């Protein structure tokens, strides 16, 4: 059965899963799906979020579960190469970017991107927590040339799809340049953007 990735191009988590599929050169079909609460979609994604991956064995939701599944069913080319420790470090960086950068800034996304009313309490919190997450990433990242060292991994994919969104929220709501916390991020983002998978994802967003 052909894998089917359900979601929408504007979702950064959809983009993470899509980038992994492209990096691994796997055949898949894209199915446009907005987040929702109808029963058919909840059967594929219990929280109603995107993305969801349709497999021969059933649906899978949650991006990190999806990418782990893809790595298991097609180990090469690997998005988690190296020793057990190196693979764990790549996962650590990926989770750091999700929990302490993306999710730290995400409460401000409705106001920053969709015109929702500004909530000063939310702005104060994200203004404190998001830079802390970004600065502490510097204790894990090397950007030499990739975020975890010499090899492009899942950590690069997740970071490249979470940091820009958080940076947009911070700039819009807090007038703060999140990238200034880690000056090496800019050049590293440029290297990620030059990969074929990144170019394909960007082109499909239009």
N, C-alpha and C positions, 0 to 999 in steps of 0.2 A: 504494500500500500504506500502511495506517495504521502509523505509528511505534509500536513497543512498547518500553516501558522496563521492563527486568527488574531486580529488586532487592527491597529491603525498606525499609519506611518508617523504621526506626530508624537506617539508614545515613546519615551526614551527606553522603557523596558522592552517594548516590542523591538526597538532598534538593536538592543543588546542581543536578543535571541536571533534576530535576522542576521546580524553580523557574524555570529558564531556559525550559523548555517552556511553563510557565504565563505567564511574562512576555511571551513571544513569541506567546501565544494560539494555539498550535499544537494540532491534534488528535492525541491519543496515547492508547494503552491501557497500563495498568499490569499487569505480570505479577509476582506474588510469587515471589521466588527468594532462597534463602539462599546464602551463599558455599559452595562445595563443590568436589569433585574428580572428579565423574563426567564421563565423556567428552563427553556432550552439552553440559554446561555449559562445559567447558573449550574446546569449539569456539566458544563465544560469548565467553568471557572466559578467555584463556590462563592467567591466574594464579588463576582461580577466585573472583575478587572481584566485588563489585557496585559500580556498576551496569553493565549492558550494554544497548545500544540496538539493536533490530532494525529494519533499514532495508530498502528495496527492493533495495539493492545488496549486503546482507550485514550481519553483526553488527559492532558497534563497542564496544570496551571502553575503559576509562580516561576518567575524567570530563572532563578538559580536552580530549581529542580529541572527545568527544561534543559538548561545548558549542561548539567551533570548527565542527564539522559543522553544527550547528543554525544557527549564525550565517551560514554560507555558503549553506545551502539556503533560508533565509528571513531576508534582511538586515534587514527591518523588522517590528516595532520592534527596533532594535538594542540589544544588550547591551554593545556596544563602540563607542559613538558618538564623534564628535570627530575631531581630527586624528590622523595616524599616531603622533605622540608621545603624545597623550592615550590612545590605545588601548593603546600599549605600556606606559604607566604603569599603566593598569588591570590589565593582565596581570601586571605586576611586583608589584603589591599582592596580587593573587590568589595568585601563586606564593609570595610571602613568607609569606602566612598558611598555606599548605599545608606548606611545607618547614620554616619556623622556629617555627611555633606548633603546628599540628596534629601534625605528625610528631615534633616535639620532645617533646610530651606523650604521644603515643600508646603508647609502651612501658609506661606506667603504667595504661592503660585496663583490662587484664584484672583487676588488683587493685582499681582504683577502682570498676569497674562490675559485675564478674562474680565477685567473691569469690575470685580467685586469690591465692596467698600473696604477701605483700609482699616485694619484693626491694630491700634498702636501697641497693644500688649503682645500681639503676634510679632509685629515688626521688631519690638525690643528683644524678644526671645531669639528670633532668627538672627538678629544683628549680633548677638552674643555667641550663639552656639555654632553657627555655620563657619565663621572665621576660625573658631577653635578647631573644628573638624578639619578644615583645610590646612591650617598650620601644622597640626599633628600628623597629617599625611606625610609631611616632610621627614618625619622620623622613620617612615617605612619606605618611601620612594627614593629611587636613585636617578631616574630619567637618563640612564646611561646604556644604550640610547632609549630603552623602554622603561616603563615606570618601575618595574621590579629588577631591571638589570639588562642583560644582553639579549634576552629572548622576549618576543611579543607573546603575551598571554591573555587569558581572561581578564586579568587585572587591568590591562590597557583598554580592553573593550568596555568594561564596566565604567572605568574612570572617565573615558572619553565621552560616554553617554550620560554622565551624571554631573560632572563639574560644570559644563557650560550652562545647563539649566539653573543650577544653584547660583552661578555667577550672574545670570540675567536677573533672577529674583533679588539678589543683593544689590545690584546696580540700580534697579528700578525702585525698590522700596527703601533702601538704606543709603543710597548714593555711595556705595562702597565697591571698590575694585577687589573682588575676591582673589583674582589671579595674583595680586601683589603679595599675597601671603607666601606664594611659592613662585618666584620668577622663572624657574625652569619649565613651568607648565606650558608656556606659550610655544616654545620650540618643540617640545614633545607633542603637543596637540597638532602642530604642523606635520610632524612625521606620521602620526596616526592618520591624518586626513589624506595623506598620499597613498594609503593602501587601497587596493582595488575594492575591497569590501566597503570601506568608508565612502569611497566615491559612488558606489552603487546605492548605498543607503541614502546618501545626500541627494543624489539625482532623483530617486524615487519620491523623495519628499517634495520635490518641485521648487 
